[in-house]
Amino acid sequence: MDATQLPFEDNLFDVAIDKGTLDALACGDNLLALKLIKEMDRVCNSVLIISHSSILKRTVNIYL
């Protein structure tokens, strides 16, 4: 399944969680990372949780 083109209806899920996919996509084309976030936002109607890491620390962002 392509995480940048999910086969789900808009606002189908209450919560969308990403743990690592953004990290993998961010190593390449930044447009793919942006597509992932936009697609998660499209299928989720309430809360996005994206866990991502950097060289300095691991962070968790919660978007309401």
Buried (B, 14 or more C-beta within 10 A) or exposed (E): EEBBEBEEEEEEBEEBBBEEBBBEBBEEEEEBBBBBBEBBBBBBEEEBBBBBEEEEEEEEEEEE
